[in-house]
Amino acid sequence: MLNREDRLKIEMLASLRQEDFNVLHLLYAPLIGKDAITLYETLRALSMMPQKIKNHLLIQKLCGQSCELIEGSRTLLEQYLLVKTYYDGTKNAYLYELYPPKSGDQFLSHDVFGRLYLRKMGKQVYEYMKRCFASGSNGKESYQEISVHMSALFHDWDDAKEESFVQLRPKLRQLPIHFNFDLFLNGLSAMIFPLSERTKENLDFIAEKADLYGIDEKEMQKLVGKSMDLKQNKLDQKKLIRYIQSSHKEFIKQVEDPYALPPIRFLQEKQNGIAVSKSDQRLIDTLLYETYHLQPQVINVLIEYVLERCNQSLSRAYVEKVAGRWVRLGIDTKDKALALIQEEISKGKKNTSKKELPQWFYEQEAVKEESEIDDAALMEELRKLRDTHG
C-alpha cells in the first residue's frame, strides 16, 4: 500500500506537444477519468521543476487524492502505457517513468484502446475524432496573421553582433553529435535565418533531420533558407521537411559500419540506391525517430530486421510492434539490438514467413459497432497489455 512518506523520482521521457495534450484530454480522459489525467499532468509538471520532491505528500496535496486513489490512478496510467512504475524495496522508493500519449490515429486504430473508446463513446464520436486527428485542420485557413512578430526586437542586429553571439552562446546539449552547429550558423546571415528563429526547438529540429536524412551543414543552410516564410519571417518546418524529402542527392559518405549511415540513407542502400519513398521516410521520421525516440543505429538494425521478416516490405504495423517491444526492453544501442536478434535466432524463433505476423495485420476490418464488442475478451486483452508493459 502506497504511503505518503514513500520516496519517489519522476522521469519524463519525452516533451509533449499541443497535439499530445489534445489526445490526452479528448481520447484518453474519457477512458481513464479526470483523476488519472490530473495525476499524469501533476507528475509531468513536477518532473520539469528544478527542485525535486522527496515523497508523495506534495503529490497528494496537489492532486487532492488519497494514497489509495493515487495508486488506482497510477494503475490506469500504467494500463494505458502512459506510466511505468519501478520500486526499490531497500530504499522504499518509487521511480515513475512518464511516456507521451500515442498520436490520435495510433490511439483510435489501436486494437485495445480504439475498441474501448468506441464502446465508451459510440460510433458517432469515434468517427468525429477520427476525422479530427486525420485532417490536422485548425480551421484558420481564411485568416491572415496580423500579430507583431518578435523579430522586431532585433531591428538593430548586425553581422558583427551575430558573430559575437555565435562565439558566446552556450553550447546546445542533447543534440546529434554529427551536426556541426558552428559551421551551420557561421555560414548563415541573420537576414536569411533570423535570430528570433534560432530557438532550441528549431535547432533541435534541424539537427535531428540532418542526422536522420544525412544532410550536411552546407546543404542544410540552403534548405533552411528556402524554407523561410518571408511574410512571417519564420522557419516553416513542414516546408523544410518537404525540401529534405525531395532532395535525392547521391550520398557519397563512406563508412566502415553500414549501421552508422543516417537511417534514410541506410534504407536507400538496402534498395540499391533507389530513392526512399515518401511514406517510408515518414514512417522512419515520425514513428521511429519522434514517437519511439530510437537511436539512428538502432533504427537501422530495426529496418533490416523488419525487411527480412516481411518480404522486403517496411510494414508500419510490424515496425510499430517491434519498436514498442524494443523500447520496453531498453534496446538503445546497435549492439543490444543485434544481440537481441541473435538471441531470438539461437532460441529457434527466427521465422521469415508471413505467418509470424499477427492475423489482424492481414485483416483490416471495418470499425465494429459498439454492440458487437466482446467485453470480456476486451478486458482480457487490456490485462495482457498491462502485463506486457510491466
ABEGO torsion letter per residue (X at the ends): XBBAABBBBBBBABBBBAAAAAAAAAAAAAAAEAAAAAAAAAAAAAAABABBBABAAAAAAAAGBBAAAAAAAAAAAAAAGABBBBBBAAAGBBBBBBBBBBBAAAAAABAAAAAAAAAAAEAAAAAAAAAAAAAGBAGAAABBBABBBAAAAAAABBAAAAAAAAAABBBBBGBBAABBAAAAAAABBAAABBAAABBAAAAAAAAAAAAAAGBBAAAAAAAAAAABBAAAGBBBAAAAAAAAAABABBBABBBABAAABBAAAAAAAAAGGBBBBAAAAAAAAAAAAAAAGBBAAAAAAAAAAAAAAAGGBBBAAAAAAAAAAAAAAGBABAAAAAAAAAAAAAAGABBABAAABBAAAABBBBBBBAAABBAAAAAAAAAAAAAAAX
